[in-house]
């Protein structure tokens, strides 16, 4: 049986909230953007208002899917600005109390990964990435957000 769309949306929303919580516990101001806000889910900034950024969150609920899905259209991220990021949030299995996992990348790095995907240049719009396919250096790469950290 196919998973209803509303359940899929809950998984995406949970991933966005997890990401906001992780940013908040590091002292990084953030806000959820309206749904379908042009490929971005979270707005971040620093208290001094000298840096702002945008994060696109990609969710994976392992009880329903084993991969993160990107699209042909995400290949344009190769030219994304330096303040645009992508967070892959692996929600974990509730039945085994598995904790979420995070992979954090510049959006342009994700665009490059989409171009390097085997489906590039074919009629297939899907760019599926399993956790093993993501750059291992991206896991827990919270250093990407250092410029947004509070200054003592």
Buried (B, 14 or more C-beta within 10 A) or exposed (E): EEEEEEEBEEBBBBBBBBBBEBBEEBEBBBEBBEEEEEBBBBBBBBEEEEBEBBBBBBBBBBBEBEBBBBEBEBBBBBEBEEBBBBBBBBBBEEEEEEEBBBBBBBBBBBBBBBBEBEBEEEEEEEBBBEBEEBBEEBBEBEEBBEBBBEEE
